[in-house]
Amino acid sequence: MDRTVRRDAPRRPGPRPVLSPRDAALNAVMAVTKDKAYAAQALSRALGFARLKPDDRRLAANLFYTCLEKLIQIDWHLDGLVESRPDPMTWDILRIAAAQILYMDRVPDHAAVDEAVKQVRVRHRQNLDKLVNAVLRSLIRARDAGTLALPDADEDPVKALSIACSVAEPAVRRVIDAYGADMASEILSYTPVERTVTVRPNLLRTDAASLEAMLAQDGVAVKRGVVPDALNATGLGDPSALPGFQKGIFSVQSEGSMLCALAADVRPGMQVLDACAAPGGKTCLMAERMQNTGRVHAWDIYPHRVELIRAQARRLGLDNVRPAVRDASKPAPSLEMSMDAVLVDAPCSGLGVMAEKPDIRFNITDEEIEGLLPVQAAILENASKCVCVGGLLVYSTCTILPEENEAQVRAFLEKYPSFEPDGDDTWLPEPLRPRLRDGMIGLLPSRDGVEGFFIARMRRRRA
């Protein structure tokens, strides 16, 4: 046998390096700030690569989310301490260290500084270690002296609120216009008291009480949510690693998302369309409530996202889901007036879920919001053509801006008088029913205890 090793033979990959929590956090932050990755996906990949112990995973996640949630304010303070920003990686190292120094009481200042200097050196930026050390020590002195000033609200209220709440100015301006300065401050400054993950039972296999007991055996504490069957869990870790998740006994789904599915008021045997369905949470909840009968047509424009729907339906044992790659902004003549209920959970700016998606806070632009408005209108109009006489049309978003919500619905109803608002409130949990107006409800995390969602119900008039 020839044992000669060819020079071009592939080498066996060596063991992955064991990263520190700060290294994992840095990798995740860089994926968001440099590569525009979604926050949750960036963190999941970074933690999966790092192979950290549970306590270190929690620290890395805390570093990551604190940095992103406070990013605009961190940049404001750091920019006041440097003549110009260093390279993006070094700047992200400074951001994570500043997050620890300014907002995380359990991390000693010296540890934050020393680890940041070490990270710079390890990443072959030795010539910047003195800069990092000096900037962070100046930040500590300014914090202790109380000289870390924010912009003057009287001179520029939008900029002041943007820095104070770490939300981009275009979003701040629009929220102030919609709600007034005081309410805008309350909305934009909201952060949840504790991080929880909302789970719900697969209604074909169990119920909320049984799921709560099962999770308790895994050391997971839960509190009942506002929405029926919603369990807000702490200490869940990676839910996909739990046997109950793998066996399809429960799903991860936010309360706002659950409400959108409940608004469709589905029944066994119905024909239902979820026009913007990925990743499939609302589709699957409706399919379960239909007791695996009828059909839930689940569309998305991207094939890989349709595969997410298909995988989730398979995991949950749902046979009545029909995923398809379809553009809901285009007409679907073959389905015209054939659906008992149509759900349009439209693409939106996402300002209602910034607590779960902190990258939205600093990435949102006026151009993005303006670009969404005609897309939302086109999807709503074309999807509505699939609603049968007497059928229900639900329009929802996870944003709090009127131009994406109430204005879209009113413009649609004016253009299509064959639809009218549906004022029934029985689908809503009792505490939320007073919020319903003309078939529409807007939910705010700071006020209602659930994610920021908008839901409108409209019904095609009977002849």
C-alpha positions as CSV (number, residue, x, y, z in Angstrom):
1,M,0.0,0.0,0.0
2,D,1.3,3.4,-0.9
3,R,1.5,5.5,2.3
4,T,2.9,8.5,0.7
5,V,1.0,11.7,1.7
6,R,0.3,13.8,-1.3
7,R,0.8,17.5,-0.8
8,D,-2.6,18.3,-2.1
9,A,-4.4,15.7,0.1
10,P,-7.0,17.3,2.4
11,R,-5.9,17.6,6.0
12,R,-8.0,16.3,8.8
13,P,-9.6,19.1,10.6
14,G,-8.1,19.7,14.0
15,P,-10.2,20.2,17.1
16,R,-12.1,23.4,17.2
17,P,-10.6,25.9,19.6
18,V,-12.5,26.4,22.9
19,L,-13.6,30.0,22.8
20,S,-14.3,32.3,25.8
21,P,-17.8,33.8,26.3
22,R,-16.5,37.1,25.1
23,D,-15.1,35.5,21.9
24,A,-18.4,33.9,21.2
25,A,-20.2,37.2,21.8
26,L,-17.7,39.1,19.6
27,N,-18.3,36.6,16.7
28,A,-22.0,37.0,17.0
29,V,-21.9,40.8,17.2
30,M,-19.6,41.0,14.2
31,A,-22.0,38.8,12.2
32,V,-24.8,41.3,12.9
33,T,-22.8,44.6,12.5
34,K,-20.6,43.5,9.6
35,D,-22.6,40.8,7.8
36,K,-26.1,42.1,8.6
37,A,-27.1,38.7,10.1
38,Y,-30.3,38.3,12.1
39,A,-29.4,38.5,15.8
40,A,-31.0,35.2,16.9
41,Q,-29.3,33.3,14.1
42,A,-26.0,34.9,14.6
43,L,-26.0,34.1,18.3
44,S,-27.1,30.5,17.7
45,R,-24.3,29.9,15.3
46,A,-21.7,31.5,17.5
47,L,-22.7,29.5,20.6
48,G,-22.9,26.3,18.5
49,F,-19.3,26.8,17.4
50,A,-17.9,27.9,20.8
51,R,-18.9,24.7,22.8
52,L,-19.4,26.7,26.0
53,K,-20.6,25.4,29.4
54,P,-24.1,26.5,30.3
55,D,-23.0,29.4,32.6
56,D,-20.6,30.7,29.9
57,R,-23.3,30.4,27.3
58,R,-25.6,32.6,29.4
59,L,-22.8,35.1,29.8
60,A,-22.1,35.2,26.1
61,A,-25.8,35.7,25.3
62,N,-26.0,38.4,27.9
63,L,-23.0,40.2,26.5
64,F,-24.4,39.9,23.0
65,Y,-27.9,41.2,23.7
66,T,-26.7,44.0,26.0
67,C,-24.3,45.2,23.4
68,L,-26.9,45.2,20.6
69,E,-29.7,46.7,22.7
70,K,-27.5,49.6,23.8
71,L,-25.4,49.9,20.6
72,I,-26.4,53.4,19.6
73,Q,-25.8,54.8,23.1
74,I,-22.5,52.9,23.4
75,D,-21.3,54.4,20.1
76,W,-22.3,57.8,21.3
77,H,-20.2,57.5,24.5
78,L,-17.2,55.8,22.7
79,D,-17.2,58.3,19.8
80,G,-16.6,61.1,22.4
81,L,-13.4,59.4,23.6
82,V,-11.7,58.7,20.2
83,E,-10.6,61.0,17.4
84,S,-11.7,58.4,14.8
85,R,-13.0,54.8,15.0
86,P,-10.5,51.9,14.6
87,D,-11.2,49.0,12.3
88,P,-14.7,47.3,12.7
89,M,-13.4,44.3,14.7
90,T,-11.6,46.5,17.3
91,W,-14.7,48.7,17.5
92,D,-16.9,45.8,18.2
93,I,-14.4,44.7,20.9
94,L,-14.7,48.1,22.5
95,R,-18.5,48.0,22.2
96,I,-18.7,44.7,24.1
97,A,-16.4,45.9,26.8
98,A,-18.3,49.2,27.1
99,A,-21.6,47.2,27.5
100,Q,-20.0,45.4,30.5
101,I,-18.6,48.6,32.0
102,L,-21.8,50.7,31.6
103,Y,-24.7,48.2,32.0
104,M,-23.5,44.9,33.6
105,D,-22.9,45.3,37.3
106,R,-21.7,41.8,37.9
107,V,-18.7,42.2,35.6
108,P,-15.7,43.9,37.3
109,D,-14.3,46.8,35.3
110,H,-10.8,45.3,35.3
111,A,-12.1,42.1,33.8
112,A,-13.8,43.9,31.0
113,V,-10.7,46.0,30.2
114,D,-8.3,43.1,30.4
115,E,-10.3,40.8,28.3
116,A,-10.8,43.4,25.6
117,V,-7.1,44.1,25.5
118,K,-6.4,40.3,25.3
119,Q,-8.9,40.0,22.4
120,V,-7.2,42.7,20.4
121,R,-3.8,41.1,20.9
122,V,-5.0,37.6,20.0
123,R,-6.6,39.0,16.8
124,H,-3.2,40.4,15.8
125,R,-4.0,44.0,16.4
126,Q,-1.2,44.5,18.9
127,N,-0.7,48.1,17.9
128,L,-4.2,48.9,19.1
129,D,-4.0,47.3,22.6
130,K,-2.9,50.6,24.2
131,L,-5.8,52.5,22.4
132,V,-8.3,50.0,23.7
133,N,-6.9,50.1,27.2
134,A,-6.9,53.9,27.2
135,V,-10.4,54.4,25.8
136,L,-12.0,51.9,28.3
137,R,-10.2,53.4,31.3
138,S,-11.4,56.9,30.1
139,L,-14.9,55.5,29.9
140,I,-14.7,54.2,33.4
141,R,-13.5,57.6,34.7
142,A,-16.2,59.4,32.9
143,R,-18.8,57.1,34.2
144,D,-17.6,57.5,37.8
145,A,-17.4,61.3,37.4
146,G,-20.9,61.4,36.0
147,T,-19.8,63.2,32.8
148,L,-21.3,60.7,30.3
149,A,-23.8,63.2,29.0
150,L,-26.6,62.5,26.6
151,P,-27.8,64.9,23.9
152,D,-30.0,67.8,25.1
153,A,-33.7,66.9,24.6
154,D,-34.7,70.6,24.2
155,E,-32.2,71.1,21.4
156,D,-32.9,67.9,19.5
157,P,-35.7,65.7,21.0
158,V,-35.4,63.0,18.3
159,K,-31.6,62.6,18.6
160,A,-31.9,62.7,22.4
161,L,-34.5,59.9,22.5
162,S,-32.5,58.0,19.9
163,I,-29.4,57.9,22.0
164,A,-31.3,57.4,25.3
165,C,-33.2,54.4,24.0
166,S,-30.7,53.2,21.4
167,V,-33.1,53.3,18.5
168,A,-32.3,54.7,15.1
169,E,-33.6,58.2,14.5
170,P,-36.0,57.4,11.6
171,A,-37.9,55.0,13.9
172,V,-37.9,57.5,16.8
173,R,-39.2,60.3,14.6
174,R,-42.1,58.1,13.3
175,V,-43.0,56.8,16.8
176,I,-43.0,60.4,18.2
177,D,-45.3,61.5,15.3
178,A,-47.7,58.6,16.0
179,Y,-47.8,58.5,19.8
180,G,-46.4,61.8,21.1
181,A,-43.0,62.3,22.9
182,D,-44.0,60.9,26.3
183,M,-45.6,57.8,25.0
184,A,-42.8,57.3,22.5
185,S,-40.3,57.4,25.3
186,E,-42.2,54.8,27.2
187,I,-42.5,52.5,24.1
188,L,-38.9,52.8,23.0
189,S,-37.3,52.5,26.4
190,Y,-39.1,49.3,27.3
191,T,-37.1,46.3,28.1
192,P,-38.5,43.1,29.6
193,V,-37.7,42.4,33.2
194,E,-36.4,39.0,32.4
195,R,-35.6,37.1,29.2
196,T,-38.1,34.3,28.6
197,V,-38.9,32.0,25.7
198,T,-42.6,31.4,25.0
199,V,-43.6,27.9,24.2
200,R,-47.0,26.3,23.5
201,P,-48.3,22.7,23.4
202,N,-49.0,20.8,20.3
203,L,-52.8,20.7,20.7
204,L,-53.0,17.3,19.0
205,R,-50.7,15.7,21.5
206,T,-51.0,17.5,24.9
207,D,-52.2,20.5,26.7
208,A,-50.7,23.5,28.6
209,A,-50.9,21.9,32.0
210,S,-49.2,18.7,30.9
211,L,-46.5,20.6,29.0
212,E,-45.8,22.7,32.1
213,A,-45.4,19.6,34.2
214,M,-43.1,18.0,31.6
215,L,-40.9,21.1,31.4
216,A,-40.7,21.2,35.2
217,Q,-39.1,17.8,35.1
218,D,-36.4,19.2,32.8
219,G,-35.8,22.0,35.3
220,V,-37.6,24.7,33.3
221,A,-39.8,27.2,35.2
222,V,-42.8,28.7,33.4
223,K,-45.4,31.3,33.9
224,R,-48.7,31.4,32.1
225,G,-48.9,34.1,29.5
226,V,-51.7,36.4,28.5
227,V,-52.7,34.2,25.6
228,P,-54.3,30.8,26.3
229,D,-51.8,27.9,26.2
230,A,-48.8,30.3,26.2
231,L,-46.0,29.4,28.7
232,N,-43.2,31.9,29.3
233,A,-40.2,29.7,30.2
234,T,-37.0,30.6,32.0
235,G,-33.9,28.3,32.0
236,L,-35.0,26.7,28.8
237,G,-31.6,26.8,27.1
238,D,-31.8,25.5,23.5
239,P,-35.4,24.3,23.2
240,S,-34.6,22.2,20.1
241,A,-32.3,20.0,22.3
242,L,-35.2,18.9,24.5
243,P,-36.8,15.5,23.7
244,G,-40.3,17.1,24.0
245,F,-39.4,19.5,21.2
246,Q,-37.9,16.8,19.0
247,K,-41.0,14.6,19.5
248,G,-43.3,17.5,18.4
249,I,-44.9,17.9,21.8
250,F,-44.4,21.6,21.9
251,S,-43.4,24.6,19.8
252,V,-41.6,27.9,20.4
253,Q,-43.9,30.7,19.4
254,S,-44.4,34.3,20.7
255,E,-47.8,35.3,22.2
256,G,-48.3,38.0,19.5
257,S,-47.8,35.4,16.8
258,M,-50.2,33.1,18.5
259,L,-52.8,35.9,18.6
260,C,-52.5,36.3,14.8
261,A,-53.4,32.7,14.4
262,L,-56.3,32.9,16.9
263,A,-57.7,35.9,15.0
264,A,-58.3,33.6,12.0
265,D,-60.9,31.8,14.1
266,V,-60.4,28.5,12.2
267,R,-62.6,25.4,12.6
268,P,-62.1,21.8,11.6
269,G,-62.6,21.2,7.9
270,M,-61.9,24.7,6.8
271,Q,-59.8,25.8,3.8
272,V,-57.3,28.4,5.1
273,L,-54.5,30.4,3.5
274,D,-51.5,31.7,5.4
275,A,-50.1,34.1,2.8
276,C,-46.8,35.0,4.4
277,A,-46.3,31.8,6.4
278,A,-42.6,31.2,7.1
279,P,-41.3,29.9,9.4
280,G,-44.6,28.3,10.1
281,G,-45.7,29.0,13.6
282,K,-49.0,30.5,12.8
283,T,-49.7,27.9,10.1
284,C,-49.1,25.0,12.5
285,L,-51.2,26.5,15.3
286,M,-54.1,26.9,12.9
287,A,-53.6,23.4,11.6
288,E,-53.7,22.0,15.1
289,R,-56.8,24.0,16.0
290,M,-58.4,22.4,12.9
291,Q,-57.6,19.0,14.4
292,N,-55.5,18.0,11.4
293,T,-58.5,18.3,9.1
294,G,-59.2,20.6,6.2
295,R,-56.2,22.4,4.5
296,V,-53.9,25.2,5.5
297,H,-52.1,26.5,2.4
298,A,-48.8,28.0,3.6
299,W,-47.0,30.3,1.2
300,D,-43.6,32.0,1.2
301,I,-41.6,33.6,-1.6
302,Y,-38.3,31.8,-0.7
303,P,-37.8,28.1,-1.1
304,H,-35.6,27.7,1.9
305,R,-38.2,29.3,4.1
306,V,-40.9,27.0,2.7
307,E,-38.7,24.1,3.8
308,L,-38.8,25.5,7.4
309,I,-42.6,25.3,7.2
310,R,-42.5,21.8,5.9
311,A,-40.1,20.7,8.6
312,Q,-42.1,22.2,11.4
313,A,-45.3,20.5,10.1
314,R,-43.5,17.2,9.9
315,R,-42.2,17.5,13.4
316,L,-45.6,18.2,14.8
317,G,-47.3,15.4,12.8
318,L,-49.5,17.7,10.8
319,D,-51.0,16.3,7.6
320,N,-53.2,19.2,6.7
321,V,-50.5,21.8,5.9
322,R,-49.7,22.5,2.2
323,P,-46.5,24.5,1.9
324,A,-45.8,26.2,-1.4
325,V,-43.4,28.7,-2.9
326,R,-45.8,31.5,-3.9
327,D,-45.5,35.3,-4.1
328,A,-48.6,36.5,-2.2
329,S,-48.3,39.9,-3.8
330,K,-49.3,38.4,-7.1
331,P,-52.9,37.2,-8.0
332,A,-53.9,33.6,-7.5
333,P,-56.8,33.1,-9.8
334,S,-57.2,29.3,-9.1
335,L,-58.0,30.1,-5.4
336,E,-60.3,33.1,-6.0
337,M,-63.0,33.2,-3.3
338,S,-62.2,29.7,-2.1
339,M,-60.8,30.2,1.3
340,D,-62.8,30.3,4.5
341,A,-60.1,32.4,6.2
342,V,-57.0,34.2,4.9
343,L,-54.2,35.4,7.2
344,V,-51.8,38.1,5.9
345,D,-49.0,38.5,8.4
346,A,-47.3,41.1,6.2
347,P,-43.6,41.9,6.1
348,C,-43.0,44.9,8.2
349,S,-40.5,47.1,10.0
350,G,-40.6,44.9,13.1
351,L,-40.6,47.8,15.6
352,G,-42.9,45.8,17.9
353,V,-40.4,43.0,18.5
354,M,-37.2,44.9,19.1
355,A,-36.8,43.2,22.5
356,E,-36.5,39.8,20.6
357,K,-34.7,41.3,17.5
358,P,-32.3,44.0,18.8
359,D,-30.7,44.4,15.3
360,I,-33.9,46.2,14.3
361,R,-33.1,49.0,16.7
362,F,-30.1,50.3,14.7
363,N,-30.7,49.0,11.2
364,I,-34.1,50.5,10.4
365,T,-34.3,53.2,7.8
366,D,-36.9,55.5,6.3
367,E,-36.2,53.9,2.9
368,E,-36.9,50.4,4.2
369,I,-40.2,51.5,5.8
370,E,-41.4,53.3,2.7
371,G,-40.4,50.4,0.6
372,L,-42.6,48.0,2.7
373,L,-45.8,50.0,2.3
374,P,-46.6,49.1,-1.3
375,V,-45.6,45.5,-0.7
376,Q,-48.0,45.2,2.2
377,A,-50.8,46.8,0.2
378,A,-50.2,44.4,-2.7
379,I,-50.2,41.3,-0.6
380,L,-53.4,42.4,1.3
381,E,-55.2,43.1,-1.9
382,N,-54.3,40.0,-3.8
383,A,-54.7,37.7,-0.8
384,S,-58.2,39.1,-0.1
385,K,-59.4,37.8,-3.5
386,C,-59.1,34.3,-2.1
387,V,-61.6,34.9,0.7
388,C,-65.0,33.4,0.1
389,V,-68.3,35.1,0.7
390,G,-68.7,35.4,4.5
391,G,-65.1,34.5,5.0
392,L,-62.6,36.2,7.2
393,L,-59.5,38.2,6.2
394,V,-56.9,38.9,8.9
395,Y,-54.1,41.5,8.4
396,S,-51.3,41.5,11.0
397,T,-47.8,42.9,11.5
398,C,-45.3,43.0,14.3
399,T,-44.8,46.7,14.1
400,I,-46.4,49.7,15.9
401,L,-46.4,52.3,13.1
402,P,-49.8,53.5,11.9
403,E,-48.7,53.8,8.3
404,E,-48.1,50.0,8.2
405,N,-51.2,49.2,10.2
406,E,-54.4,51.2,10.5
407,A,-53.6,53.3,7.4
408,Q,-53.2,50.1,5.3
409,V,-56.5,48.6,6.6
410,R,-58.5,51.8,6.1
411,A,-57.1,52.3,2.6
412,F,-58.0,48.7,1.7
413,L,-61.6,48.9,3.1
414,E,-62.1,52.1,1.1
415,K,-60.9,50.5,-2.1
416,Y,-62.8,47.2,-1.5
417,P,-66.3,47.9,0.0
418,S,-67.1,44.2,-0.3
419,F,-65.2,43.8,3.0
420,E,-66.2,45.3,6.4
421,P,-64.5,45.4,9.8
422,D,-65.3,42.4,12.1
423,G,-65.8,43.7,15.6
424,D,-66.1,40.3,17.3
425,D,-63.7,40.2,20.3
426,T,-64.3,36.6,21.6
427,W,-61.0,35.4,20.0
428,L,-59.1,37.8,22.3
429,P,-58.0,37.1,25.9
430,E,-60.3,39.0,28.3
431,P,-57.6,41.6,29.4
432,L,-57.0,42.7,25.8
433,R,-60.6,43.0,24.6
434,P,-60.9,46.7,25.6
435,R,-58.1,47.5,23.1
436,L,-60.2,46.4,20.1
437,R,-61.5,49.3,17.9
438,D,-63.3,48.8,14.5
439,G,-62.0,45.2,14.3
440,M,-58.4,46.4,14.9
441,I,-56.1,46.0,17.8
442,G,-52.7,47.5,18.4
443,L,-50.6,45.9,21.2
444,L,-47.6,47.5,22.9
445,P,-45.1,45.5,25.0
446,S,-44.8,48.3,27.5
447,R,-48.5,48.4,28.1
448,D,-50.0,45.0,27.3
449,G,-47.4,42.5,28.3
450,V,-47.0,40.9,24.9
451,E,-45.0,41.7,21.8
452,G,-45.9,44.8,19.8
453,F,-48.4,43.4,17.2
454,F,-51.2,44.9,15.1
455,I,-54.2,42.7,14.1
456,A,-57.2,43.6,12.0
457,R,-60.1,41.3,11.1
458,M,-62.3,42.0,8.1
459,R,-65.1,39.9,6.6
460,R,-66.3,39.6,3.1
461,R,-69.9,40.8,3.0
462,R,-72.7,38.3,2.2
463,A,-74.8,39.2,-0.7
